[in-house]
Amino acid sequence: MADYEQQSVVPKETALQALNTIIQLHFEKTLEKKRAVDLQKKELWKLFQFFFIFLSLIFAAQVQSPRLQCRHCWVPIGLLTLAHLVFYVSVAQTLRCINGFKYQRRCHKLTLGLATERLKQIKMRRNTELADETDDFEIHYQEPPESYFVKFKRNWALHFGFLILIYGFMVSSSVVLLCF
C-alpha cells in the first residue's frame, strides 16, 4: 500500500512543466481569440460599408427620379425597411460572435493570470526553501463576474441605437424628398 501512495504523488518538476503547459496553452488561446475578434470586426466594417453604399444608392435614386411621387414613397420605405432588417440580423450575428470570442478571451486571460501567479508563488517558495509537498498545482478555468456582461449590453445598445437613428433619418428623408 505504501508503494501505491508513493506512485500517486506527482513529482514537482512534472507539476511545474504542467503549469508551464497550461500557461502556454491559455496564452495561445488568448491570441487565437484576439485574431478571431479582429476578423469579425473586419467583417462588421464590411457589412457597414455595403449597407451605406446601398442606402446611398436608394437616396440617389430618389433624388434623381422625376417620376417618383408622394404616393410611391412606400417603395423606398419598404426597401429601406427590408435592408435594415437584413442588416440588423447580420450585425446581431456578427456581434454575437464578437462578444462570444471576447468572453472566451477574457476567460483564458483570467486563467492565464491565475496559472502565472501560481507558478510564480511555487518558484518563490521553492527558492526560499519553504516548499512542501502539499503545493496546489490545480488550475481551474476562470470566468469573469456577471458585471462583465454589462459591457456587451452597452455595445449592443450603441450599435442598434445607431441603426434605429439611421432608419428614422432615411424614412423621414424619403418622405420629405417625395412628398414636399
BAFI-3210 file (N, C-alpha, C; in Angstrom, 3 decimals, decimal comma, padded with zeros to 6 digits):
// residues 180
n [1|2|3|4|5|6|7|8|9|10|11|12|13|14|15|16|17|18|19|20|21|22|23|24|25|26|27|28|29|30|31|32|33|34|35|36|37|38|39|40|41|42|43|44|45|46|47|48|49|50|51|52|53|54|55|56|57|58|59|60|61|62|63|64|65|66|67|68|69|70|71|72|73|74|75|76|77|78|79|80|81|82|83|84|85|86|87|88|89|90|91|92|93|94|95|96|97|98|99|100|101|102|103|104|105|106|107|108|109|110|111|112|113|114|115|116|117|118|119|120|121|122|123|124|125|126|127|128|129|130|131|132|133|134|135|136|137|138|139|140|141|142|143|144|145|146|147|148|149|150|151|152|153|154|155|156|157|158|159|160|161|162|163|164|165|166|167|168|169|170|171|172|173|174|175|176|177|178|179|180]
n.u [000,822|001,989|003,667|001,855|000,835|003,103|003,463|001,301|001,872|002,758|005,709|007,514|008,776|007,412|004,884|005,418|006,124|003,663|002,152|003,492|002,799|000,036|-000,011|001,172|-000,719|-003,079|-002,174|-001,758|-004,401|-005,589|-004,413|-005,396|-008,171|-008,148|-007,355|-009,575|-011,602|-010,700|-010,962|-013,761|-014,528|-013,551|-015,239|-017,662|-017,245|-017,133|-019,769|-021,092|-020,067|-021,088|-023,796|-024,142|-023,437|-025,555|-027,688|-027,006|-027,317|-030,104|-030,983|-029,842|-031,217|-033,802|-033,533|-032,805|-034,872|-037,486|-040,021|-040,978|-043,378|-045,297|-047,178|-045,793|-044,010|-043,952|-042,489|-039,589|-039,462|-040,256|-038,119|-036,022|-036,789|-036,680|-033,944|-032,791|-033,711|-032,454|-029,805|-029,764|-030,079|-027,729|-025,744|-026,386|-025,760|-022,997|-022,087|-022,766|-020,977|-018,541|-018,785|-018,904|-016,339|-014,803|-015,594|-014,653|-011,949|-011,436|-011,871|-009,751|-007,611|-007,932|-007,543|-004,959|-003,601|-004,027|-002,693|-000,091|000,488|000,317|002,429|004,572|004,434|004,978|007,581|008,899|008,559|009,937|012,514|013,093|013,196|010,849|009,097|006,742|005,361|002,691|001,856|-000,504|-001,317|-003,347|-005,291|-008,151|-010,530|-011,157|-013,787|-015,219|-016,784|-020,393|-020,889|-019,330|-020,759|-022,208|-020,772|-021,054|-023,801|-024,001|-022,533|-024,166|-026,437|-025,460|-024,837|-027,363|-028,963|-027,801|-028,463|-031,285|-031,520|-030,408|-032,265|-034,641|-033,853|-033,470|-036,063|-037,600|-036,296|-036,851|-039,636|-039,799|-038,374|-039,999|-042,604|-042,704]
n.v [-001,178|001,236|001,606|002,229|004,720|006,298|006,256|007,729|010,345|013,279|014,217|017,245|018,632|017,665|018,664|021,419|021,649|020,997|023,208|025,225|024,390|024,773|027,544|028,286|027,208|028,682|031,221|031,027|030,475|032,878|034,656|033,527|033,965|036,734|037,236|036,137|037,882|040,246|039,539|039,222|041,840|043,155|042,003|043,065|045,791|045,655|044,898|047,239|049,069|048,066|048,308|051,103|051,944|050,826|052,264|054,845|054,528|054,118|056,568|058,330|057,476|058,269|061,050|061,681|060,760|061,750|060,735|059,541|059,994|061,309|059,338|057,082|056,607|054,421|052,414|053,016|053,174|050,620|049,138|050,220|049,386|046,579|046,308|047,313|045,428|043,055|043,870|044,368|041,753|040,591|042,165|041,593|038,853|038,935|040,557|038,893|036,791|038,209|039,083|036,598|035,561|037,508|037,075|034,436|034,930|036,585|034,784|032,979|034,737|035,326|032,791|032,300|034,339|033,485|030,982|031,804|033,378|031,420|029,724|031,474|031,883|029,281|028,871|030,882|030,012|027,674|028,546|029,824|027,796|027,044|025,355|022,733|019,428|019,716|021,633|023,283|022,447|022,552|024,133|025,856|026,553|029,890|032,306|035,450|037,958|038,500|041,160|041,717|041,321|043,612|045,322|044,160|044,460|047,233|047,700|046,432|048,070|050,534|049,968|049,210|051,350|053,256|052,114|052,366|055,112|055,794|054,491|055,931|058,465|057,943|057,124|059,397|061,294|060,227|060,549|063,353|064,090|062,997|063,870|066,593]
n.w [000,000|000,655|-001,506|-003,504|-002,661|-002,920|-005,670|-006,590|-006,037|-007,622|-009,210|-008,453|-010,572|-012,814|-012,271|-012,364|-015,049|-016,158|-015,289|-016,724|-019,288|-019,213|-018,966|-021,410|-023,206|-022,600|-023,189|-025,965|-026,734|-025,976|-027,795|-030,148|-029,891|-029,922|-032,567|-033,845|-032,990|-034,197|-036,909|-037,075|-036,515|-038,780|-040,639|-039,754|-040,313|-043,112|-043,609|-042,719|-044,606|-047,077|-046,518|-046,196|-048,738|-050,196|-049,020|-049,876|-052,619|-052,831|-051,828|-053,728|-056,012|-055,371|-055,296|-057,914|-059,505|-061,488|-061,689|-059,383|-056,872|-054,101|-053,498|-054,133|-052,126|-050,446|-051,656|-051,604|-048,817|-048,039|-049,171|-047,669|-045,120|-045,378|-046,010|-043,657|-041,803|-042,699|-042,436|-039,687|-038,643|-039,620|-038,351|-035,714|-035,559|-036,107|-033,986|-031,894|-032,281|-031,962|-029,287|-028,009|-028,597|-027,289|-024,659|-024,240|-024,610|-022,444|-020,352|-020,802|-020,388|-017,666|-016,534|-017,422|-016,028|-013,376|-013,415|-013,989|-011,762|-009,757|-010,517|-010,163|-007,382|-006,444|-007,418|-006,012|-003,359|-003,559|-004,065|-001,681|000,039|001,311|000,270|000,125|-000,004|-000,389|-002,149|-004,169|-007,326|-009,072|-011,536|-012,143|-014,712|-015,303|-014,943|-015,867|-013,686|-013,300|-013,866|-016,013|-018,332|-018,772|-020,359|-022,889|-023,328|-023,459|-025,770|-027,692|-027,448|-028,364|-031,086|-032,139|-031,479|-033,117|-035,615|-035,565|-035,494|-038,015|-039,646|-039,046|-039,972|-042,736|-043,575|-042,951|-044,564|-047,064|-047,206|-047,057|-049,383|-051,401|-050,939|-050,348]
ca.u [000,000|002,885|004,152|000,778|000,775|004,261|003,294|000,268|002,418|003,341|006,958|007,396|009,176|006,310|003,817|005,834|006,001|002,233|001,757|004,025|001,980|-001,241|000,248|001,385|-001,997|-004,005|-001,614|-002,074|-005,850|-005,876|-004,044|-006,330|-009,449|-007,923|-007,397|-010,961|-012,334|-010,280|-011,597|-015,188|-014,663|-013,386|-016,491|-018,669|-016,999|-017,559|-021,228|-021,452|-019,748|-022,084|-025,085|-024,182|-023,463|-026,932|-028,508|-026,704|-027,937|-031,539|-031,130|-029,541|-032,320|-034,939|-033,238|-032,690|-036,031|-038,577|-041,298|-041,453|-044,214|-045,600|-047,913|-044,840|-042,992|-043,922|-041,475|-038,280|-039,573|-040,232|-036,733|-035,231|-037,164|-036,106|-032,481|-032,453|-033,935|-031,367|-028,585|-029,912|-029,798|-026,297|-024,972|-026,647|-024,974|-021,581|-021,821|-022,836|-019,677|-017,509|-018,943|-018,515|-014,876|-014,268|-015,829|-013,701|-010,612|-011,347|-011,724|-008,385|-006,705|-008,031|-006,902|-003,529|-003,111|-004,008|-001,629|001,195|000,674|000,573|003,782|005,497|004,428|005,648|009,024|009,439|008,643|010,974|013,812|013,327|013,183|009,606|008,218|006,403|004,733|001,247|001,556|-001,677|-000,964|-004,547|-005,772|-009,496|-010,888|-011,720|-014,796|-015,373|-018,020|-021,592|-020,821|-018,600|-021,721|-022,732|-020,017|-021,655|-025,114|-023,755|-022,102|-025,375|-027,303|-024,877|-024,998|-028,758|-029,429|-027,312|-029,286|-032,619|-031,348|-030,230|-033,556|-035,529|-033,392|-033,715|-037,504|-038,068|-035,761|-037,611|-040,940|-039,580|-037,985|-041,062|-043,902|-042,685]
ca.v [000,000|002,388|001,797|002,857|006,128|006,980|006,379|008,705|011,683|013,792|014,937|018,710|019,069|017,346|019,620|022,715|021,563|021,056|024,617|025,947|023,998|025,470|028,952|028,382|026,928|029,799|032,347|030,791|030,628|034,315|035,237|032,988|034,669|038,110|037,211|035,887|039,140|041,177|039,103|039,538|043,295|043,482|041,592|044,051|047,010|045,388|044,975|048,653|049,710|047,655|048,862|052,530|052,063|050,546|053,410|055,983|054,256|054,390|058,008|058,945|057,150|059,123|062,440|061,851|060,254|062,717|060,038|059,162|060,994|061,005|058,072|055,997|056,592|053,116|051,556|053,162|052,864|049,152|048,703|050,610|048,511|045,259|046,405|047,460|044,146|042,141|044,375|044,148|040,340|040,369|042,798|040,842|037,615|039,284|041,000|037,715|036,115|039,049|039,031|035,257|035,474|038,362|036,393|033,326|035,508|037,053|033,586|032,491|035,676|035,140|031,509|032,533|035,133|032,635|029,985|032,503|033,750|030,188|029,285|032,403|031,576|027,990|029,066|031,686|029,140|026,678|029,223|030,174|026,528|026,876|024,471|021,434|018,511|019,958|022,735|023,037|022,687|022,505|025,422|025,745|027,526|031,072|033,059|036,797|038,155|038,841|042,563|041,780|041,304|044,966|045,854|043,638|045,078|048,610|047,619|046,150|049,251|051,549|049,573|049,193|052,732|053,862|051,604|052,957|056,506|055,802|054,121|057,092|059,507|057,559|057,143|060,790|061,982|059,729|061,216|064,769|064,201|062,612|064,488|068,047]
ca.w [000,000|000,681|-002,867|-004,262|-002,269|-003,483|-007,110|-006,912|-005,837|-008,855|-008,952|-008,574|-011,915|-013,715|-011,976|-012,889|-016,508|-016,447|-015,140|-017,887|-020,436|-019,047|-019,278|-022,857|-023,873|-022,437|-023,928|-027,379|-026,885|-025,893|-029,092|-031,143|-029,728|-030,369|-034,032|-034,241|-032,769|-035,247|-038,154|-037,005|-036,614|-040,193|-041,283|-039,363|-041,077|-044,488|-043,610|-042,641|-045,873|-048,073|-046,123|-046,506|-050,202|-050,580|-048,615|-050,745|-053,923|-052,705|-051,670|-055,028|-056,923|-055,009|-055,643|-059,366|-060,226|-061,599|-061,754|-058,056|-056,222|-052,703|-053,399|-054,344|-051,061|-049,778|-052,292|-050,943|-047,390|-047,959|-049,416|-046,503|-044,006|-045,648|-045,890|-042,244|-041,118|-043,078|-041,817|-038,246|-038,364|-039,879|-037,283|-034,477|-035,605|-036,005|-032,616|-031,024|-032,428|-031,350|-027,829|-027,581|-028,636|-026,228|-023,383|-024,156|-024,436|-021,055|-019,516|-020,965|-019,745|-016,219|-016,213|-017,648|-014,902|-012,183|-013,553|-013,900|-010,352|-009,006|-010,854|-009,515|-005,944|-006,217|-007,630|-004,897|-002,188|-003,834|-003,925|-000,275|000,780|002,048|-000,495|000,712|-000,960|-000,458|-003,076|-005,005|-008,717|-009,891|-012,022|-012,707|-015,739|-014,651|-015,680|-015,297|-012,916|-014,065|-014,275|-017,280|-019,428|-018,983|-021,484|-024,106|-023,498|-023,880|-027,162|-028,475|-027,419|-029,244|-032,488|-032,578|-031,415|-034,349|-036,718|-035,483|-035,885|-039,472|-040,241|-038,915|-040,881|-044,129|-043,839|-042,959|-045,749|-048,217|-047,202|-047,376|-050,794|-052,327|-050,661|-050,147]
c.u [000,874|003,442|003,115|000,696|001,955|004,105|002,256|000,745|003,127|004,626|006,788|007,750|008,073|005,159|004,159|005,763|004,528|001,715|002,263|003,216|000,618|-001,093|000,396|000,075|-002,943|-003,486|-001,938|-003,563|-006,249|-005,556|-004,996|-007,671|-009,318|-007,979|-008,822|-011,816|-011,986|-010,904|-013,079|-015,424|-014,484|-014,652|-017,604|-018,487|-017,382|-019,078|-021,699|-021,184|-020,778|-023,451|-025,178|-024,105|-024,883|-027,848|-028,254|-027,288|-029,447|-031,787|-030,890|-030,661|-033,543|-034,731|-033,299|-033,923|-037,145|-039,957|-041,852|-042,215|-044,507|-046,322|-047,001|-043,841|-042,932|-042,842|-040,092|-038,329|-039,581|-038,839|-035,837|-035,526|-036,560|-034,583|-032,067|-032,664|-032,822|-030,063|-028,613|-029,556|-028,307|-025,426|-025,161|-025,811|-023,486|-021,228|-021,877|-021,520|-018,568|-017,583|-018,573|-017,010|-014,246|-014,445|-014,837|-012,286|-010,413|-011,153|-010,295|-007,379|-006,738|-007,344|-005,390|-002,927|-003,004|-002,866|-000,245|001,500|001,003|001,987|004,824|005,578|005,187|007,156|009,650|009,574|009,748|012,364|014,117|013,246|011,927|008,652|007,962|005,676|003,244|000,907|000,389|-001,345|-002,187|-005,023|-007,133|-009,708|-011,630|-012,750|-014,948|-016,677|-019,185|-021,550|-020,082|-019,554|-022,324|-022,050|-020,637|-023,011|-024,982|-023,354|-023,296|-026,240|-026,769|-025,093|-026,449|-029,428|-029,021|-028,151|-030,679|-032,564|-031,211|-031,549|-034,533|-035,148|-033,723|-035,209|-038,006|-037,535|-036,465|-038,957|-040,784|-039,242|-039,160|-042,361|-043,860|-041,852]
c.v [001,252|002,664|002,536|004,348|006,902|007,179|007,446|010,141|012,107|014,533|016,441|019,190|018,803|018,333|021,007|022,750|021,638|022,486|025,458|025,640|024,697|026,936|029,144|028,184|028,120|031,072|032,222|030,967|032,105|034,994|034,787|033,725|036,125|038,186|036,991|037,142|040,136|040,827|039,451|041,049|043,766|043,136|042,592|045,353|046,825|045,471|046,430|049,368|049,359|048,261|050,344|052,800|051,830|051,722|054,622|055,783|054,531|055,891|058,719|058,668|058,007|060,558|062,636|061,401|061,304|062,048|059,644|060,316|060,528|059,666|056,852|055,857|055,257|052,210|051,769|052,853|051,351|048,597|049,032|049,701|047,123|045,272|046,524|046,160|043,151|042,573|044,165|042,710|040,041|040,950|042,038|039,566|037,903|039,729|039,838|036,939|036,903|038,958|037,656|035,083|036,320|037,709|035,247|033,843|035,974|035,877|033,046|033,420|035,527|033,854|031,622|033,307|034,305|031,619|030,627|032,882|032,526|029,684|030,181|032,122|030,291|028,135|029,880|030,831|028,113|027,287|029,573|028,954|026,361|025,912|023,184|020,613|018,777|021,151|022,340|023,425|022,756|023,914|025,188|026,845|028,680|031,747|034,431|036,927|038,553|040,282|042,733|041,873|042,675|045,609|045,410|044,291|046,523|048,655|047,366|047,401|050,342|051,208|049,692|050,548|053,490|053,402|052,220|054,422|056,632|055,485|055,292|058,210|059,171|057,585|058,582|061,553|061,496|060,422|062,688|064,936|063,957|063,395|066,010|068,737]
c.w [000,000|-000,704|-003,712|-003,940|-002,833|-004,981|-007,467|-006,704|-007,119|-008,517|-009,225|-009,979|-012,934|-013,519|-012,506|-014,414|-016,934|-016,320|-016,306|-019,144|-020,391|-019,422|-020,783|-023,620|-023,783|-023,111|-025,412|-027,646|-026,826|-027,218|-030,192|-031,079|-030,164|-031,888|-034,530|-034,066|-033,870|-036,589|-038,182|-037,090|-038,049|-040,966|-040,976|-040,140|-042,541|-044,596|-043,579|-043,966|-046,953|-047,769|-046,483|-048,002|-050,708|-050,226|-049,511|-052,136|-053,886|-052,611|-053,007|-056,031|-056,626|-055,458|-057,157|-060,137|-060,277|-061,526|-060,387|-057,429|-054,804|-052,565|-053,596|-053,194|-050,330|-050,373|-051,648|-049,452|-047,171|-048,177|-048,225|-045,311|-044,180|-045,477|-044,433|-041,473|-041,423|-042,413|-040,308|-037,879|-038,566|-038,770|-035,973|-034,440|-035,435|-034,589|-031,630|-031,078|-031,740|-029,829|-027,272|-027,543|-027,535|-024,857|-023,200|-023,933|-022,998|-020,101|-019,594|-020,294|-018,221|-015,784|-016,378|-016,483|-013,633|-012,256|-013,426|-012,456|-009,501|-009,260|-010,177|-008,017|-005,649|-006,396|-006,510|-003,638|-002,357|-003,636|-002,473|000,632|001,641|001,346|000,264|-000,343|-001,127|-001,342|-003,975|-006,444|-009,624|-010,240|-012,664|-013,733|-015,078|-015,550|-015,032|-014,511|-013,827|-014,575|-015,608|-018,467|-019,710|-020,184|-022,806|-024,379|-023,972|-025,349|-028,080|-028,565|-028,351|-030,720|-032,936|-032,403|-032,667|-035,540|-036,724|-035,898|-037,405|-040,169|-040,187|-039,862|-042,330|-044,472|-043,901|-044,171|-047,016|-048,318|-047,586|-048,858|-051,735|-052,121|-050,528|-051,179]
res [m|a|d|y|e|q|q|s|v|v|p|k|e|t|a|l|q|a|l|n|t|i|i|q|l|h|f|e|k|t|l|e|k|k|r|a|v|d|l|q|k|k|e|l|w|k|l|f|q|f|f|f|i|f|l|s|l|i|f|a|a|q|v|q|s|p|r|l|q|c|r|h|c|w|v|p|i|g|l|l|t|l|a|h|l|v|f|y|v|s|v|a|q|t|l|r|c|i|n|g|f|k|y|q|r|r|c|h|k|l|t|l|g|l|a|t|e|r|l|k|q|i|k|m|r|r|n|t|e|l|a|d|e|t|d|d|f|e|i|h|y|q|e|p|p|e|s|y|f|v|k|f|k|r|n|w|a|l|h|f|g|f|l|i|l|i|y|g|f|m|v|s|s|s|v|v|l|l|c|f]
***
